[in-house]
C-alpha cells in the first residue's frame, strides 16, 4: 500500500542473493540491506523476539495480528 518493497538481487556477481529495497520515491539508495535472505530472516526473528526496529519499521501485535509501523 505504501509502495515500499524488498527484492532479492539475483544478478551474477559478488552481491548475488543480497536483499535490496525499492520505494516509489527511489530504488536502493543505500545499497543492499542484507547480504542474504538468511541474514534478513535472522534480523526479522530477532526483531519479533525483542521488539527492535528493522529498516525503520517497528513490530507491533494489534488484535492478535502482526503489524509493522514506520518510525
CHARMM internal coordinates of N, CA and C (Angstrom, degrees):
IC EDIT
DIST 1 N 1 CA 1.4502
DIST 1 CA 1 C 1.5208
ANGL 1 N 1 CA 1 C 111.48
DIST 1 C 2 N 1.3215
ANGL 1 CA 1 C 2 N 117.42
DIHE 1 N 1 CA 1 C 2 N -27.75
DIST 2 N 2 CA 1.4556
ANGL 1 C 2 N 2 CA 118.80
DIHE 1 CA 1 C 2 N 2 CA -177.39
DIST 2 CA 2 C 1.5255
ANGL 2 N 2 CA 2 C 112.64
DIHE 1 C 2 N 2 CA 2 C -100.40
DIST 2 C 3 N 1.3271
ANGL 2 CA 2 C 3 N 117.78
DIHE 2 N 2 CA 2 C 3 N -0.54
DIST 3 N 3 CA 1.4553
ANGL 2 C 3 N 3 CA 120.28
DIHE 2 CA 2 C 3 N 3 CA 178.47
DIST 3 CA 3 C 1.5169
ANGL 3 N 3 CA 3 C 114.05
DIHE 2 C 3 N 3 CA 3 C 76.36
DIST 3 C 4 N 1.3300
ANGL 3 CA 3 C 4 N 118.50
DIHE 3 N 3 CA 3 C 4 N 24.07
DIST 4 N 4 CA 1.4586
ANGL 3 C 4 N 4 CA 123.39
DIHE 3 CA 3 C 4 N 4 CA -179.61
DIST 4 CA 4 C 1.5211
ANGL 4 N 4 CA 4 C 108.32
DIHE 3 C 4 N 4 CA 4 C -113.36
DIST 4 C 5 N 1.3312
ANGL 4 CA 4 C 5 N 116.59
DIHE 4 N 4 CA 4 C 5 N 123.21
DIST 5 N 5 CA 1.4598
ANGL 4 C 5 N 5 CA 121.02
DIHE 4 CA 4 C 5 N 5 CA -174.98
DIST 5 CA 5 C 1.5233
ANGL 5 N 5 CA 5 C 110.84
DIHE 4 C 5 N 5 CA 5 C -135.02
DIST 5 C 6 N 1.3204
ANGL 5 CA 5 C 6 N 116.68
DIHE 5 N 5 CA 5 C 6 N 155.77
DIST 6 N 6 CA 1.4576
ANGL 5 C 6 N 6 CA 123.34
DIHE 5 CA 5 C 6 N 6 CA 169.86
DIST 6 CA 6 C 1.5263
ANGL 6 N 6 CA 6 C 107.44
DIHE 5 C 6 N 6 CA 6 C -111.71
DIST 6 C 7 N 1.3140
ANGL 6 CA 6 C 7 N 116.15
DIHE 6 N 6 CA 6 C 7 N 147.26
DIST 7 N 7 CA 1.4567
ANGL 6 C 7 N 7 CA 119.16
DIHE 6 CA 6 C 7 N 7 CA 177.88
DIST 7 CA 7 C 1.5213
ANGL 7 N 7 CA 7 C 109.99
DIHE 6 C 7 N 7 CA 7 C -144.95
DIST 7 C 8 N 1.3343
ANGL 7 CA 7 C 8 N 114.84
DIHE 7 N 7 CA 7 C 8 N 150.96
DIST 8 N 8 CA 1.4588
ANGL 7 C 8 N 8 CA 121.34
DIHE 7 CA 7 C 8 N 8 CA 176.21
DIST 8 CA 8 C 1.5201
ANGL 8 N 8 CA 8 C 109.58
DIHE 7 C 8 N 8 CA 8 C -88.47
DIST 8 C 9 N 1.3189
ANGL 8 CA 8 C 9 N 115.94
DIHE 8 N 8 CA 8 C 9 N 129.22
DIST 9 N 9 CA 1.4656
ANGL 8 C 9 N 9 CA 121.83
DIHE 8 CA 8 C 9 N 9 CA 179.22
DIST 9 CA 9 C 1.5242
ANGL 9 N 9 CA 9 C 107.80
DIHE 8 C 9 N 9 CA 9 C -87.58
DIST 9 C 10 N 1.3100
ANGL 9 CA 9 C 10 N 117.06
DIHE 9 N 9 CA 9 C 10 N 109.23
DIST 10 N 10 CA 1.4590
ANGL 9 C 10 N 10 CA 121.71
DIHE 9 CA 9 C 10 N 10 CA -176.09
DIST 10 CA 10 C 1.5234
ANGL 10 N 10 CA 10 C 113.21
DIHE 9 C 10 N 10 CA 10 C -106.08
DIST 10 C 11 N 1.3291
ANGL 10 CA 10 C 11 N 116.10
DIHE 10 N 10 CA 10 C 11 N 13.47
DIST 11 N 11 CA 1.4634
ANGL 10 C 11 N 11 CA 118.90
DIHE 10 CA 10 C 11 N 11 CA 176.34
DIST 11 CA 11 C 1.5272
ANGL 11 N 11 CA 11 C 109.23
DIHE 10 C 11 N 11 CA 11 C -67.90
DIST 11 C 12 N 1.3185
ANGL 11 CA 11 C 12 N 117.59
DIHE 11 N 11 CA 11 C 12 N 149.24
DIST 12 N 12 CA 1.4592
ANGL 11 C 12 N 12 CA 119.99
DIHE 11 CA 11 C 12 N 12 CA 176.80
DIST 12 CA 12 C 1.5359
ANGL 12 N 12 CA 12 C 110.08
DIHE 11 C 12 N 12 CA 12 C -61.85
DIST 12 C 13 N 1.3131
ANGL 12 CA 12 C 13 N 116.03
DIHE 12 N 12 CA 12 C 13 N 149.18
DIST 13 N 13 CA 1.4579
ANGL 12 C 13 N 13 CA 120.13
DIHE 12 CA 12 C 13 N 13 CA 176.53
DIST 13 CA 13 C 1.5138
ANGL 13 N 13 CA 13 C 111.88
DIHE 12 C 13 N 13 CA 13 C 133.88
DIST 13 C 14 N 1.3256
ANGL 13 CA 13 C 14 N 116.67
DIHE 13 N 13 CA 13 C 14 N -178.48
DIST 14 N 14 CA 1.4657
ANGL 13 C 14 N 14 CA 121.37
DIHE 13 CA 13 C 14 N 14 CA -173.73
DIST 14 CA 14 C 1.5248
ANGL 14 N 14 CA 14 C 114.36
DIHE 13 C 14 N 14 CA 14 C -66.69
DIST 14 C 15 N 1.3169
ANGL 14 CA 14 C 15 N 118.51
DIHE 14 N 14 CA 14 C 15 N -21.77
DIST 15 N 15 CA 1.4691
ANGL 14 C 15 N 15 CA 120.98
DIHE 14 CA 14 C 15 N 15 CA -179.65
DIST 15 CA 15 C 1.5248
ANGL 15 N 15 CA 15 C 112.44
DIHE 14 C 15 N 15 CA 15 C -101.56
DIST 15 C 16 N 1.3174
ANGL 15 CA 15 C 16 N 117.91
DIHE 15 N 15 CA 15 C 16 N 13.72
DIST 16 N 16 CA 1.4581
ANGL 15 C 16 N 16 CA 122.11
DIHE 15 CA 15 C 16 N 16 CA 178.52
DIST 16 CA 16 C 1.5180
ANGL 16 N 16 CA 16 C 109.48
DIHE 15 C 16 N 16 CA 16 C -54.52
DIST 16 C 17 N 1.3319
ANGL 16 CA 16 C 17 N 116.48
DIHE 16 N 16 CA 16 C 17 N 128.08
DIST 17 N 17 CA 1.4626
ANGL 16 C 17 N 17 CA 121.59
DIHE 16 CA 16 C 17 N 17 CA 178.21
DIST 17 CA 17 C 1.5117
ANGL 17 N 17 CA 17 C 114.34
DIHE 16 C 17 N 17 CA 17 C 93.48
DIST 17 C 18 N 1.3304
ANGL 17 CA 17 C 18 N 117.79
DIHE 17 N 17 CA 17 C 18 N -3.03
DIST 18 N 18 CA 1.4649
ANGL 17 C 18 N 18 CA 118.78
DIHE 17 CA 17 C 18 N 18 CA 179.59
DIST 18 CA 18 C 1.5315
ANGL 18 N 18 CA 18 C 109.86
DIHE 17 C 18 N 18 CA 18 C -73.24
DIST 18 C 19 N 1.3239
ANGL 18 CA 18 C 19 N 116.06
DIHE 18 N 18 CA 18 C 19 N 162.42
DIST 19 N 19 CA 1.4554
ANGL 18 C 19 N 19 CA 122.12
DIHE 18 CA 18 C 19 N 19 CA 179.59
DIST 19 CA 19 C 1.5270
ANGL 19 N 19 CA 19 C 108.17
DIHE 18 C 19 N 19 CA 19 C -109.17
DIST 19 C 20 N 1.3254
ANGL 19 CA 19 C 20 N 114.58
DIHE 19 N 19 CA 19 C 20 N 127.78
DIST 20 N 20 CA 1.4601
ANGL 19 C 20 N 20 CA 121.99
DIHE 19 CA 19 C 20 N 20 CA -178.44
DIST 20 CA 20 C 1.5232
ANGL 20 N 20 CA 20 C 109.27
DIHE 19 C 20 N 20 CA 20 C -122.03
DIST 20 C 21 N 1.3232
ANGL 20 CA 20 C 21 N 116.30
DIHE 20 N 20 CA 20 C 21 N 171.68
DIST 21 N 21 CA 1.4595
ANGL 20 C 21 N 21 CA 120.04
DIHE 20 CA 20 C 21 N 21 CA 179.75
DIST 21 CA 21 C 1.5220
ANGL 21 N 21 CA 21 C 110.70
DIHE 20 C 21 N 21 CA 21 C -117.78
DIST 21 C 22 N 1.3141
ANGL 21 CA 21 C 22 N 114.04
DIHE 21 N 21 CA 21 C 22 N 156.52
DIST 22 N 22 CA 1.4583
ANGL 21 C 22 N 22 CA 121.65
DIHE 21 CA 21 C 22 N 22 CA 174.24
DIST 22 CA 22 C 1.5175
ANGL 22 N 22 CA 22 C 107.32
DIHE 21 C 22 N 22 CA 22 C -138.10
DIST 22 C 23 N 1.3054
ANGL 22 CA 22 C 23 N 116.00
DIHE 22 N 22 CA 22 C 23 N 132.97
DIST 23 N 23 CA 1.4584
ANGL 22 C 23 N 23 CA 121.72
DIHE 22 CA 22 C 23 N 23 CA 175.86
DIST 23 CA 23 C 1.5126
ANGL 23 N 23 CA 23 C 107.77
DIHE 22 C 23 N 23 CA 23 C -131.20
DIST 23 C 24 N 1.3006
ANGL 23 CA 23 C 24 N 116.82
DIHE 23 N 23 CA 23 C 24 N 152.99
DIST 24 N 24 CA 1.4578
ANGL 23 C 24 N 24 CA 120.78
DIHE 23 CA 23 C 24 N 24 CA -177.62
DIST 24 CA 24 C 1.5257
ANGL 24 N 24 CA 24 C 112.16
DIHE 23 C 24 N 24 CA 24 C -58.56
DIST 24 C 25 N 1.3327
ANGL 24 CA 24 C 25 N 117.86
DIHE 24 N 24 CA 24 C 25 N -20.49
DIST 25 N 25 CA 1.4636
ANGL 24 C 25 N 25 CA 121.41
DIHE 24 CA 24 C 25 N 25 CA 178.97
DIST 25 CA 25 C 1.5172
ANGL 25 N 25 CA 25 C 113.23
DIHE 24 C 25 N 25 CA 25 C -92.45
DIST 25 C 26 N 1.3260
ANGL 25 CA 25 C 26 N 118.24
DIHE 25 N 25 CA 25 C 26 N -8.42
DIST 26 N 26 CA 1.4581
ANGL 25 C 26 N 26 CA 120.67
DIHE 25 CA 25 C 26 N 26 CA -179.48
DIST 26 CA 26 C 1.5098
ANGL 26 N 26 CA 26 C 110.51
DIHE 25 C 26 N 26 CA 26 C 170.01
DIST 26 C 27 N 1.3097
ANGL 26 CA 26 C 27 N 115.68
DIHE 26 N 26 CA 26 C 27 N 161.02
DIST 27 N 27 CA 1.4573
ANGL 26 C 27 N 27 CA 120.39
DIHE 26 CA 26 C 27 N 27 CA -178.07
DIST 27 CA 27 C 1.5168
ANGL 27 N 27 CA 27 C 110.35
DIHE 26 C 27 N 27 CA 27 C -118.45
DIST 27 C 28 N 1.3255
ANGL 27 CA 27 C 28 N 115.94
DIHE 27 N 27 CA 27 C 28 N 127.70
DIST 28 N 28 CA 1.4536
ANGL 27 C 28 N 28 CA 122.52
DIHE 27 CA 27 C 28 N 28 CA 167.62
DIST 28 CA 28 C 1.5309
ANGL 28 N 28 CA 28 C 113.46
DIHE 27 C 28 N 28 CA 28 C 53.51
DIST 28 C 29 N 1.3321
ANGL 28 CA 28 C 29 N 119.53
DIHE 28 N 28 CA 28 C 29 N 49.72
DIST 29 N 29 CA 1.4607
ANGL 28 C 29 N 29 CA 119.94
DIHE 28 CA 28 C 29 N 29 CA -174.84
DIST 29 CA 29 C 1.5275
ANGL 29 N 29 CA 29 C 114.24
DIHE 28 C 29 N 29 CA 29 C -64.97
DIST 29 C 30 N 1.3340
ANGL 29 CA 29 C 30 N 117.55
DIHE 29 N 29 CA 29 C 30 N -28.72
DIST 30 N 30 CA 1.4637
ANGL 29 C 30 N 30 CA 120.74
DIHE 29 CA 29 C 30 N 30 CA -176.75
DIST 30 CA 30 C 1.5201
ANGL 30 N 30 CA 30 C 113.72
DIHE 29 C 30 N 30 CA 30 C -110.27
DIST 30 C 31 N 1.3207
ANGL 30 CA 30 C 31 N 117.80
DIHE 30 N 30 CA 30 C 31 N 10.85
DIST 31 N 31 CA 1.4573
ANGL 30 C 31 N 31 CA 120.23
DIHE 30 CA 30 C 31 N 31 CA -178.03
DIST 31 CA 31 C 1.5142
ANGL 31 N 31 CA 31 C 111.33
DIHE 30 C 31 N 31 CA 31 C 83.92
DIST 31 C 32 N 1.3293
ANGL 31 CA 31 C 32 N 117.45
DIHE 31 N 31 CA 31 C 32 N -170.02
DIST 32 N 32 CA 1.4665
ANGL 31 C 32 N 32 CA 121.66
DIHE 31 CA 31 C 32 N 32 CA -176.67
DIST 32 CA 32 C 1.5257
ANGL 32 N 32 CA 32 C 112.65
DIHE 31 C 32 N 32 CA 32 C -58.93
DIST 32 C 33 N 1.3249
ANGL 32 CA 32 C 33 N 115.28
DIHE 32 N 32 CA 32 C 33 N 141.69
DIST 33 N 33 CA 1.4637
ANGL 32 C 33 N 33 CA 121.13
DIHE 32 CA 32 C 33 N 33 CA 176.31
DIST 33 CA 33 C 1.5169
ANGL 33 N 33 CA 33 C 111.19
DIHE 32 C 33 N 33 CA 33 C -87.19
DIST 33 C 34 N 1.3340
ANGL 33 CA 33 C 34 N 116.35
DIHE 33 N 33 CA 33 C 34 N -38.03
DIST 34 N 34 CA 1.4565
ANGL 33 C 34 N 34 CA 122.39
DIHE 33 CA 33 C 34 N 34 CA 178.69
DIST 34 CA 34 C 1.5149
ANGL 34 N 34 CA 34 C 108.79
DIHE 33 C 34 N 34 CA 34 C -136.46
DIST 34 C 35 N 1.3127
ANGL 34 CA 34 C 35 N 117.10
DIHE 34 N 34 CA 34 C 35 N 146.27
DIST 35 N 35 CA 1.4698
ANGL 34 C 35 N 35 CA 121.62
DIHE 34 CA 34 C 35 N 35 CA -179.83
DIST 35 CA 35 C 1.5255
ANGL 35 N 35 CA 35 C 111.59
DIHE 34 C 35 N 35 CA 35 C -72.98
DIST 35 C 36 N 1.3418
ANGL 35 CA 35 C 36 N 117.03
DIHE 35 N 35 CA 35 C 36 N -29.80
DIST 36 N 36 CA 1.4629
ANGL 35 C 36 N 36 CA 121.56
DIHE 35 CA 35 C 36 N 36 CA -177.16
DIST 36 CA 36 C 1.5307
ANGL 36 N 36 CA 36 C 109.92
DIHE 35 C 36 N 36 CA 36 C -146.46
DIST 36 C 37 N 1.3206
ANGL 36 CA 36 C 37 N 116.40
DIHE 36 N 36 CA 36 C 37 N 164.27
DIST 37 N 37 CA 1.4661
ANGL 36 C 37 N 37 CA 121.42
DIHE 36 CA 36 C 37 N 37 CA 173.49
DIST 37 CA 37 C 1.5286
ANGL 37 N 37 CA 37 C 109.51
DIHE 36 C 37 N 37 CA 37 C -61.53
DIST 37 C 38 N 1.3209
ANGL 37 CA 37 C 38 N 117.31
DIHE 37 N 37 CA 37 C 38 N -37.64
DIST 38 N 38 CA 1.4674
ANGL 37 C 38 N 38 CA 121.24
DIHE 37 CA 37 C 38 N 38 CA 178.52
DIST 38 CA 38 C 1.5220
ANGL 38 N 38 CA 38 C 111.04
DIHE 37 C 38 N 38 CA 38 C -58.86
DIST 38 C 39 N 1.3260
ANGL 38 CA 38 C 39 N 117.29
DIHE 38 N 38 CA 38 C 39 N -43.70
DIST 39 N 39 CA 1.4659
ANGL 38 C 39 N 39 CA 120.92
DIHE 38 CA 38 C 39 N 39 CA 177.96
DIST 39 CA 39 C 1.5278
ANGL 39 N 39 CA 39 C 111.18
DIHE 38 C 39 N 39 CA 39 C -62.17
DIST 39 C 40 N 1.3276
ANGL 39 CA 39 C 40 N 116.57
DIHE 39 N 39 CA 39 C 40 N -42.44
DIST 40 N 40 CA 1.4647
ANGL 39 C 40 N 40 CA 121.21
DIHE 39 CA 39 C 40 N 40 CA 179.51
DIST 40 CA 40 C 1.5333
ANGL 40 N 40 CA 40 C 110.50
DIHE 39 C 40 N 40 CA 40 C -62.14
DIST 40 C 41 N 1.3255
ANGL 40 CA 40 C 41 N 116.69
DIHE 40 N 40 CA 40 C 41 N -48.52
DIST 41 N 41 CA 1.4628
ANGL 40 C 41 N 41 CA 120.26
DIHE 40 CA 40 C 41 N 41 CA -178.86
DIST 41 CA 41 C 1.5153
ANGL 41 N 41 CA 41 C 112.00
DIHE 40 C 41 N 41 CA 41 C -64.85
DIST 41 C 42 N 1.3084
ANGL 41 CA 41 C 42 N 117.48
DIHE 41 N 41 CA 41 C 42 N -35.14
DIST 42 N 42 CA 1.4608
ANGL 41 C 42 N 42 CA 121.45
DIHE 41 CA 41 C 42 N 42 CA 176.82
DIST 42 CA 42 C 1.5304
ANGL 42 N 42 CA 42 C 110.66
DIHE 41 C 42 N 42 CA 42 C -63.43
DIST 42 C 43 N 1.3244
ANGL 42 CA 42 C 43 N 117.08
DIHE 42 N 42 CA 42 C 43 N -44.93
DIST 43 N 43 CA 1.4622
ANGL 42 C 43 N 43 CA 120.06
DIHE 42 CA 42 C 43 N 43 CA 178.97
DIST 43 CA 43 C 1.5231
ANGL 43 N 43 CA 43 C 111.36
DIHE 42 C 43 N 43 CA 43 C -66.45
DIST 43 C 44 N 1.3332
ANGL 43 CA 43 C 44 N 117.39
DIHE 43 N 43 CA 43 C 44 N -39.07
DIST 44 N 44 CA 1.4626
ANGL 43 C 44 N 44 CA 120.13
DIHE 43 CA 43 C 44 N 44 CA 176.73
DIST 44 CA 44 C 1.5250
ANGL 44 N 44 CA 44 C 111.14
DIHE 43 C 44 N 44 CA 44 C -62.94
DIST 44 C 45 N 1.3282
ANGL 44 CA 44 C 45 N 117.06
DIHE 44 N 44 CA 44 C 45 N -42.54
DIST 45 N 45 CA 1.4613
ANGL 44 C 45 N 45 CA 120.93
DIHE 44 CA 44 C 45 N 45 CA 177.67
DIST 45 CA 45 C 1.5157
ANGL 45 N 45 CA 45 C 111.82
DIHE 44 C 45 N 45 CA 45 C -61.84
DIST 45 C 46 N 1.3239
ANGL 45 CA 45 C 46 N 116.34
DIHE 45 N 45 CA 45 C 46 N -44.16
DIST 46 N 46 CA 1.4713
ANGL 45 C 46 N 46 CA 120.50
DIHE 45 CA 45 C 46 N 46 CA 177.26
DIST 46 CA 46 C 1.5252
ANGL 46 N 46 CA 46 C 110.21
DIHE 45 C 46 N 46 CA 46 C -59.83
DIST 46 C 47 N 1.3210
ANGL 46 CA 46 C 47 N 116.58
DIHE 46 N 46 CA 46 C 47 N -42.75
DIST 47 N 47 CA 1.4575
ANGL 46 C 47 N 47 CA 121.32
DIHE 46 CA 46 C 47 N 47 CA -179.30
DIST 47 CA 47 C 1.5253
ANGL 47 N 47 CA 47 C 111.62
DIHE 46 C 47 N 47 CA 47 C -62.21
DIST 47 C 48 N 1.3164
ANGL 47 CA 47 C 48 N 116.41
DIHE 47 N 47 CA 47 C 48 N -41.25
DIST 48 N 48 CA 1.4618
ANGL 47 C 48 N 48 CA 119.83
DIHE 47 CA 47 C 48 N 48 CA 179.93
DIST 48 CA 48 C 1.5238
ANGL 48 N 48 CA 48 C 111.38
DIHE 47 C 48 N 48 CA 48 C -67.95
DIST 48 C 49 N 1.3283
ANGL 48 CA 48 C 49 N 116.66
DIHE 48 N 48 CA 48 C 49 N -32.89
DIST 49 N 49 CA 1.4647
ANGL 48 C 49 N 49 CA 119.99
DIHE 48 CA 48 C 49 N 49 CA 179.04
DIST 49 CA 49 C 1.5261
ANGL 49 N 49 CA 49 C 112.19
DIHE 48 C 49 N 49 CA 49 C -74.23
DIST 49 C 50 N 1.3497
ANGL 49 CA 49 C 50 N 116.82
DIHE 49 N 49 CA 49 C 50 N -42.68
DIST 50 N 50 CA 1.4717
ANGL 49 C 50 N 50 CA 118.69
DIHE 49 CA 49 C 50 N 50 CA -172.12
DIST 50 CA 50 C 1.5310
ANGL 50 N 50 CA 50 C 114.53
DIHE 49 C 50 N 50 CA 50 C -113.01
DIST 50 C 51 N 1.3330
ANGL 50 CA 50 C 51 N 117.71
DIHE 50 N 50 CA 50 C 51 N -0.40
DIST 51 N 51 CA 1.4573
ANGL 50 C 51 N 51 CA 120.63
DIHE 50 CA 50 C 51 N 51 CA 177.29
DIST 51 CA 51 C 1.5197
ANGL 51 N 51 CA 51 C 114.63
DIHE 50 C 51 N 51 CA 51 C 77.39
DIST 51 C 52 N 1.3151
ANGL 51 CA 51 C 52 N 117.17
DIHE 51 N 51 CA 51 C 52 N 14.93
DIST 52 N 52 CA 1.4611
ANGL 51 C 52 N 52 CA 120.01
DIHE 51 CA 51 C 52 N 52 CA -178.83
DIST 52 CA 52 C 1.5314
ANGL 52 N 52 CA 52 C 111.25
DIHE 51 C 52 N 52 CA 52 C -74.48
DIST 52 C 53 N 1.3009
ANGL 52 CA 52 C 53 N 115.15
DIHE 52 N 52 CA 52 C 53 N 160.19
DIST 53 N 53 CA 1.4626
ANGL 52 C 53 N 53 CA 122.97
DIHE 52 CA 52 C 53 N 53 CA -179.10
DIST 53 CA 53 C 1.5241
ANGL 53 N 53 CA 53 C 110.72
DIHE 52 C 53 N 53 CA 53 C -78.84
DIST 53 C 54 N 1.3346
ANGL 53 CA 53 C 54 N 116.13
DIHE 53 N 53 CA 53 C 54 N 143.05
DIST 54 N 54 CA 1.4623
ANGL 53 C 54 N 54 CA 122.47
DIHE 53 CA 53 C 54 N 54 CA 175.06
DIST 54 CA 54 C 1.5252
ANGL 54 N 54 CA 54 C 107.70
DIHE 53 C 54 N 54 CA 54 C -124.32
DIST 54 C 55 N 1.3167
ANGL 54 CA 54 C 55 N 116.78
DIHE 54 N 54 CA 54 C 55 N 114.52
DIST 55 N 55 CA 1.4689
ANGL 54 C 55 N 55 CA 122.41
DIHE 54 CA 54 C 55 N 55 CA 177.10
DIST 55 CA 55 C 1.5299
ANGL 55 N 55 CA 55 C 112.15
DIHE 54 C 55 N 55 CA 55 C 48.90
DIST 55 C 56 N 1.3290
ANGL 55 CA 55 C 56 N 116.62
DIHE 55 N 55 CA 55 C 56 N 42.36
DIST 56 N 56 CA 1.4584
ANGL 55 C 56 N 56 CA 120.44
DIHE 55 CA 55 C 56 N 56 CA 177.18
DIST 56 CA 56 C 1.5116
ANGL 56 N 56 CA 56 C 115.54
DIHE 55 C 56 N 56 CA 56 C 83.54
DIST 56 C 57 N 1.3367
ANGL 56 CA 56 C 57 N 117.83
DIHE 56 N 56 CA 56 C 57 N 13.68
DIST 57 N 57 CA 1.4605
ANGL 56 C 57 N 57 CA 122.55
DIHE 56 CA 56 C 57 N 57 CA -179.57
DIST 57 CA 57 C 1.5347
ANGL 57 N 57 CA 57 C 109.69
DIHE 56 C 57 N 57 CA 57 C -123.97
DIST 57 C 58 N 1.3306
ANGL 57 CA 57 C 58 N 116.44
DIHE 57 N 57 CA 57 C 58 N 135.70
DIST 58 N 58 CA 1.4659
ANGL 57 C 58 N 58 CA 122.41
DIHE 57 CA 57 C 58 N 58 CA 176.66
DIST 58 CA 58 C 1.5200
ANGL 58 N 58 CA 58 C 109.83
DIHE 57 C 58 N 58 CA 58 C -107.28
DIST 58 C 59 N 1.3402
ANGL 58 CA 58 C 59 N 117.13
DIHE 58 N 58 CA 58 C 59 N 132.70
DIST 59 N 59 CA 1.4680
ANGL 58 C 59 N 59 CA 119.21
DIHE 58 CA 58 C 59 N 59 CA 177.82
DIST 59 CA 59 C 1.5320
ANGL 59 N 59 CA 59 C 111.18
DIHE 58 C 59 N 59 CA 59 C -81.50
DIST 59 C 60 N 1.3229
ANGL 59 CA 59 C 60 N 115.73
DIHE 59 N 59 CA 59 C 60 N 140.73
DIST 60 N 60 CA 1.4635
ANGL 59 C 60 N 60 CA 122.42
DIHE 59 CA 59 C 60 N 60 CA 176.36
DIST 60 CA 60 C 1.5149
ANGL 60 N 60 CA 60 C 108.13
DIHE 59 C 60 N 60 CA 60 C -143.10
DIST 60 C 61 N 1.3348
ANGL 60 CA 60 C 61 N 116.12
DIHE 60 N 60 CA 60 C 61 N 143.90
DIST 61 N 61 CA 1.4557
ANGL 60 C 61 N 61 CA 120.64
DIHE 60 CA 60 C 61 N 61 CA 172.90
DIST 61 CA 61 C 1.5235
ANGL 61 N 61 CA 61 C 107.51
DIHE 60 C 61 N 61 CA 61 C -100.09
DIST 61 C 62 N 1.3342
ANGL 61 CA 61 C 62 N 115.67
DIHE 61 N 61 CA 61 C 62 N 122.98
DIST 62 N 62 CA 1.4611
ANGL 61 C 62 N 62 CA 122.23
DIHE 61 CA 61 C 62 N 62 CA -179.36
DIST 62 CA 62 C 1.5132
ANGL 62 N 62 CA 62 C 107.76
DIHE 61 C 62 N 62 CA 62 C -125.38
DIST 62 C 63 N 1.3270
ANGL 62 CA 62 C 63 N 115.80
DIHE 62 N 62 CA 62 C 63 N 118.19
DIST 63 N 63 CA 1.4664
ANGL 62 C 63 N 63 CA 121.24
DIHE 62 CA 62 C 63 N 63 CA -178.94
DIST 63 CA 63 C 1.5224
ANGL 63 N 63 CA 63 C 111.92
DIHE 62 C 63 N 63 CA 63 C 51.60
DIST 63 C 64 N 1.3226
ANGL 63 CA 63 C 64 N 116.41
DIHE 63 N 63 CA 63 C 64 N 40.88
DIST 64 N 64 CA 1.4574
ANGL 63 C 64 N 64 CA 121.84
DIHE 63 CA 63 C 64 N 64 CA 176.47
DIST 64 CA 64 C 1.5185
ANGL 64 N 64 CA 64 C 114.96
DIHE 63 C 64 N 64 CA 64 C 80.40
DIST 64 C 65 N 1.3355
ANGL 64 CA 64 C 65 N 117.87
DIHE 64 N 64 CA 64 C 65 N 4.59
DIST 65 N 65 CA 1.4774
ANGL 64 C 65 N 65 CA 121.13
DIHE 64 CA 64 C 65 N 65 CA 179.38
DIST 65 CA 65 C 1.5289
ANGL 65 N 65 CA 65 C 110.18
DIHE 64 C 65 N 65 CA 65 C -117.68
DIST 65 C 66 N 1.3078
ANGL 65 CA 65 C 66 N 115.52
DIHE 65 N 65 CA 65 C 66 N 143.13
DIST 66 N 66 CA 1.4554
ANGL 65 C 66 N 66 CA 121.56
DIHE 65 CA 65 C 66 N 66 CA 177.80
DIST 66 CA 66 C 1.5227
ANGL 66 N 66 CA 66 C 109.52
DIHE 65 C 66 N 66 CA 66 C -78.04
DIST 66 C 67 N 1.3287
ANGL 66 CA 66 C 67 N 115.51
DIHE 66 N 66 CA 66 C 67 N 128.95
DIST 67 N 67 CA 1.4571
ANGL 66 C 67 N 67 CA 121.85
DIHE 66 CA 66 C 67 N 67 CA 174.62
DIST 67 CA 67 C 1.5237
ANGL 67 N 67 CA 67 C 108.47
DIHE 66 C 67 N 67 CA 67 C -129.57
DIST 67 C 68 N 1.3221
ANGL 67 CA 67 C 68 N 115.76
DIHE 67 N 67 CA 67 C 68 N 146.13
DIST 68 N 68 CA 1.4701
ANGL 67 C 68 N 68 CA 121.58
DIHE 67 CA 67 C 68 N 68 CA 177.15
DIST 68 CA 68 C 1.5186
ANGL 68 N 68 CA 68 C 108.02
DIHE 67 C 68 N 68 CA 68 C -110.78
DIST 68 C 69 N 1.3240
ANGL 68 CA 68 C 69 N 115.82
DIHE 68 N 68 CA 68 C 69 N 122.88
DIST 69 N 69 CA 1.4571
ANGL 68 C 69 N 69 CA 122.02
DIHE 68 CA 68 C 69 N 69 CA -179.38
DIST 69 CA 69 C 1.5226
ANGL 69 N 69 CA 69 C 109.51
DIHE 68 C 69 N 69 CA 69 C -106.43
DIST 69 C 70 N 1.3349
ANGL 69 CA 69 C 70 N 117.95
DIHE 69 N 69 CA 69 C 70 N 133.12
DIST 70 N 70 CA 1.4628
ANGL 69 C 70 N 70 CA 119.21
DIHE 69 CA 69 C 70 N 70 CA 176.13
DIST 70 CA 70 C 1.5221
ANGL 70 N 70 CA 70 C 110.40
DIHE 69 C 70 N 70 CA 70 C -69.86
DIST 70 C 71 N 1.3143
ANGL 70 CA 70 C 71 N 114.78
DIHE 70 N 70 CA 70 C 71 N 145.97
DIST 71 N 71 CA 1.4748
ANGL 70 C 71 N 71 CA 117.88
DIHE 70 CA 70 C 71 N 71 CA 177.45
DIST 71 CA 71 C 1.5131
ANGL 71 N 71 CA 71 C 110.01
DIHE 70 C 71 N 71 CA 71 C -98.92
END
COOR INIT
IC SEED 1 N 1 CA 1 C
IC BUILD
